[in-house]
Amino acid sequence: MNVLKILMSDYDMCGGAGIAMYRLHAALHQAGINSRILCGRKTLDSPSILEIPRNRLMRGIEQQLARLSLRLGLNDVHCVSSFGIPRLEVFKNCDLLHIHGLHTNFFSYLALPRLTQLKPTIFTLHDMWGLTAHCAYPFECDRWKSGCGKCPHLDTHPAVKRDATRLGWKLKSRVYRNSQMVLVAPTRWLISQVAQGLLARFPACWIPNGIETEIFKPLDRDECRALLGLPTTKRILLFATAQLKDQRKGGDLLLRALQMLPLRLLRETLLLRFGAKPQAAPTGLNMKTVDLGYLSYDRLKAMAYSAADVFVFPTRADNMPLVIQESLSCGTPVVSFRVGGVPEMVRHGQTGLLADPEDATGLAEQIQILLENRELREEMGAQGRMVAVQEYPMHLCVERHLQLYRQLVDDKSGTLSRSAVVV
């Protein structure tokens, strides 16, 4: 079977979506499936990864169109090179198209009707962009259910320069009416959101992202700390984000919560971070901080999780954060908020603790409970590891995808009913 995957980039330039896509791609190869990636920007040296071709003329055309469309508040539509994908040999030879993301100005969603008419298509939703006019997460706004317009979050990723969200919503609606796809969502929460919006017309199934549980596994805590240059006597609170100032990831909420902890606990605890390049330590915080910067290897990430006592993830909006999945698989309990798909992973009182959204005081309380109770940490860590091994192993993710792939390829009518999609 030949599967063609589409995303802006081939790995971590797309954050969790890119990493999840690439992990599935690699696992499919190991299962004997000819998986290829077609992306806007190639970063890995692999013959199975191709960039969407854009010659000098095409780049010039898209740049001119972008000057108008982006100024009008319409992202993506200027990427007319997407209409040339059916002419590519990699597309002609594929049995199935698997889309993992279309935003960030590398692909025009206006090309979807043609592509999905030519090949059976799966669209995996790693966020809510497919349901909204422009944003990956609408936060408290529910205008996406009825047509967008008067957008309160124009600067939310992917940002737009002016409010053309009503028109953008109508364009997507028209595109979807003329497209044919099966949706995949990694959380039941996102499945419930799909049923309320633009994509409700399509059959949808739940397939959690997979993880290599033999890479992300509990390691000796003291050995990991020694290798990472961390103290063995302090409690360690781990936080992962590319930018401390990322409003969606809640760095401000974490700092407020930490400032509420007892001074003695702050002095006994080290705040450990990894993400992008090292950043300056937060000001006004009476605790030692260490920034590991960008960790390019999964085994290094597993060492960081294993070195920590608690992983805190103060997100304001998320679907299925890979860092939570990785932490659980390494046996490190998680503290987070009850938002999006997070409660499906951080099961309160079982694999970690949850606070109500935006409640920095509640977050501080949950962090303190775990930092001060070693027995509870170990119990929740063991439960998290068990959940990861039973529910998120990569081989199970591959099996579920292969089952869906075969259903679509074998479906001679070209349309699958909701009852026909079994995963």
N, C-alpha and C positions, 0 to 999 in steps of 0.2 A: 504494500500500500504506500502511495506517495502522498504526503501531507505537506501543504504549504502554509506556513505561519506568517502573519503580518503584525508588525509592531514598529514603533518609531525607531527603536534601536535594538541591538541584539542581546544586551545584557543589562547592566545596572544603571545605564543612563536613564532608564525609565523607572527607576526605583523598584519597588516590590513586584510590579507587573512584569518588568523585564526579567528579573531574576526567576520568578515563578515560571514564565514562559520558557526560559532557557533550560531550567531544570527538567521541565517536561520534555522539551526537545531532545536533551541528552539521554533521558531515560527511554524515550521512544526508539532512539537509535540502538540502544542496548537490547531492546526487545525486537529488533529486526525491522523496524519501520523506517522508511526513507523519509525522514523529516527534514524540511528545508525552511529557512527563514528569509523572508523578503522584508527589508527594513529601510527606513529613511537614512540611517547612518550606521555603517558597519564599524565595529571596534575590535572584533575578535578575528584572528587569522584562521578561518575555517572555510573549506570549499562548500560547505552546506549553507553558508550565509551569503546572501546577495543584497546589494543595494538597489532600490528602485532606480533604474537608469534615467539620468537627466543630462542631456548634452547641453552645450553652451546656449543653443537657441532656446531649448525648453526652460533652462534656468532663467534666461532673460525674460521670457514670456511670464513665468510665474512671479518673478520679481515685480514686473509691471502690474500684474493683476493684484498682487498682494498690497501694493501701495493704495489701491482703491478699496479692496475688500476689508483689509484690516482697519483702515481708517473708518469704514462704515460700521465696524463692530462685528464682522463676520469672519471667524477663524476658519482655516482649513480649505475653504471652497476654492481658493486660488491654485491648489495643487493639481493642475490639470494633467500632470504626468501619470496620475492614477488611472486615467482612462486608457493608457497604453499598456497596462498590465496584462490584459488578455492576449496581447501579441507576444509575450515573453514565453520562451520554451519552458521555463520552470512552472509557469501557470498552465500551459497546454498539457504538460505531462503529469500534473497533480490529479489525484482522485478526489481530493477534498481540500477546501480552503478553511483554515482556522485562524480567525482574527482575534488578536489579543488586545487591541487598542487602536484607535484611529485619530486621536487628537494630537496636538502639539505641532500642527502645521507641517505635516509630511505627507498627508493623504487627504484627498477630497472625498467626503462621505457621499457626495453626489454620484460617485462611480459605483456605489453599492448595488443598485438594481441590476446593472449589466453583469457585474462579477458574480452575484448570487444566482443569476439565471443560468450562467454557464457552468458553475460548479456547486455541488453541495457545500453549504457554508455553516460554520459554527462561529458564533461571536461570544467569546468569554468576557464577562463584565468584571473588570478588576476595580471599578469604581462606578459612580453614577452618571458619568458623562453621557452615555447613550440615552439617558432619560431626561436630560436637561438641554437647554439651548446652548450653554457654553461651559458650565462648571463641572468639575469632577465630584464636588460635594456641595450641596445647597445649604448645609447647616439647618437653621430653623425654617428656612423658606420652603413653602410647598407649592409655589406657582408652577413648578414643572409638571404638576398633575393636570393642570388645566390650560396651559399655553404660555407660561413665562410672561415676560413683559414687566416693566418697572422693577428691574433686577436690583436687589439690595446688595449684591456681592459681585460687582463688575470686576473687582481686582482679585477675585478668587481664581486660583489656577484651574484651567488656562484662562488668563485674564483677557478681557476685551476692552477696546478703547472707548466705545460708546454703547448705549443700550439699544441694540438691535435684537434683543433676545426673543421678542415676539415673532419676528421674521425668522430667526434661526430655528425656533421651535417648529414653525410651520414648514420650513424646508426639510427638517428631519422627519416630520410626520409624513410628508409627501414621499420622501425617499423610502421610508419604511413600508408605506403602502404598496410600493412597487418592488419590494425586495422579498427574498425568501431565505429565512435563516432559522437555526435552532440556537437558543441561548444557553449558556452555561454560567452559573454564578457559584462562587466558592462558599457562600454563606446562605443560610435559609432567610436571614434578614434581607439580603439583596433580592432574593426570589420574591419576597413579599412586596418590595418596592417596585419590582418589574410589573407586578399585577395591577399597579395603580397608575401606570403612565404610558408613554408612547410605545413601549415595546410589548405591551400586554397581548398584542395579536400573535406573538410568536410562541411556540412551545419552549419551555424552559426546564432545565434540570439542575440539580445541585451536585457539584463535584468539588470538594475541598481541594485546595492546593496540596501537593505532595511535598514531602521532605525526606532527605536521606537520613534516617534515624541512626545509621551506623557511623555517620559523620557528626551529626548533632546528637551527642550522647553525653551523659554525665561523666566528667573526668575528675581526677584527683584535684581537690580544691587547692591544697597547698602547693602542689607542683605547678598548677596553672598560674597561681599568684607569683611564684618564684620566677617562672619563665617570662611573665609580663612585667616584672619589676614592681609588684604590688605588696603591701605589707600583709603579713599573715595574722596579725593580732586585731586588726580593725574589721568591723562590719563593712561590707561593700554593697552600695546601692548602684545598680547599673541603669543607664539611660542611653538610648540609641536614637539619634536624629542627625540629619544632614546639617540642619541649621537650628541653633538654639532659639532664634527669633521667628521660626516658622509658627505662625499663629495656629494653624490646624493641628500641629503636633503638640501644642500645649506647653512649651517650655516655660512660659510665664506662669502657668498654673503650678508647675512643678516647683519653681522658685518660691512662689507664695506658700506652698505647702511645706517646703523644707524650712522656711523661716519660722514656721509654727511649731517645729519639733523642739523638745527640751534641749537646752544647751549641752547637757552632758551627753545626750545621744548624738548630737551633731559632732562633738569632739571625738566620739568613738567610731564615727562612720566616715567612710570615704565615698565620694561621688565619682563614679567611673562612667566615662562616655566614649562611644565610638560612633562614627558616621562618616562625614566628609573630612576635609582637612581640619587639623586641630584649631580650636577656637579659644579665645581668652576665657579664663575662669569667670563664673558669674560673680558680680560684685554684691557686697552686703550679705554674704553667706559665711557663717562661722563653721565651715567644714572644709577639709582638704579635698581637692578635686584633681583627677588625673584624666587627661584626654588622650585616647589611643589613636585618634584620627581615623583615617579610612582603613578598614581591614579588608583586603582583597581576597583573602582565602577563607573558605568556610571553616576550616579547622582552627584558624585563629579566632574566628567568631565563637566557635564552640568553647574555646579556652576562656574567652571573656565571660560568656554566660556561666560556665562552671566555676569561675573564680568569684562570682557574685553571690551574695546571700539572697538578694531580692532584685527583680527587674521591674522598673516602673515605666509605664507607658501612658502619659497623661493626654492622650489624643482627644480632640474635639469631634472628629469624624473619621471613620475608617470602616473598611469592609472586612478583610481578613489579613491583618498585619503579619507579615512573615516573621518579624522580630519576636512577636508573641509566640508563634508556632515554634520558632527555634529555641526560645528560652524554655518553653515547656518540655521540648524534646531533650534538653540538657538537664532537666530536673531542677530548674530554678523557678520558684513561684513568681507570679506576676501581680502587680497592683495597677489598676487602670480605672477607666470610667465606663459606665453603662451606656455605651454609644454604639450604633451600627451593629456590626457582627462580632464585636469584642466579647459580649457575654456568652457566645457560643464556644469560645475558647477559654476565656478566664471564667470558670464556673465558680461563682462566689462560694467560699467556704470549702471548695474542693481543690481546684488548681491555682487559686489565688484569691484576691479580694478586690471588690469593686466599690467605687464611690459614685454618687449621683453626678450627672454632667455639670461641669463648671464649679463643682463644690471643692475648692482647694482645702477647706477645713476637713472635709470627709476624706480627701486623699491623704492628708497628713495623718489622720487617725489610722487609716489602713496601713500606711507605711510603718508607723510606729508599732502597731500590733505585730507585724511580721518581723521587724528588726529586733524586737525584744523577746521573741518566742522561737527559739531554735527548734524545738520539737515540732511546732506547727509548720515551720518552714520545711523541715525534712518530710513531714507527712504530705504537705501539698506538693512538694517537689516530686515525690514518688508518684502521686496521683497524676500530675502533669505529664510525666514520662510515660505512664501507662496509657493515657489518652492519646499521646502522640504516636506511640507504637501501634495502637489498635486502630486509630481513625485516620492518621495522616501519612502512613508509609508511602513512599514513592511508587512501589509496585502496585498498591491499591489504586492510586491516582491513575497510573497507566492503564490498568485493567478497565477502569470505568470509562476512560476516554476511548479505548479501543472498542469497547462495546458500543459506544455512541457512534464512533466512526463507521463501524460495520453496518449499523442500522441505516445511516445516511447513504452510504455507498450502495447498499442493497435495495434502497427504496426506489423502485423503478418509476413510481408515479411522480417523484420529485417533491412530494409534500408529506411531511410526517404529522400525524395528528398528535395532540397532547398525550393521549393515552398510549401512543406508540413509542414515546420516548421513555425508555426504561434504563435507569442508571442506578 
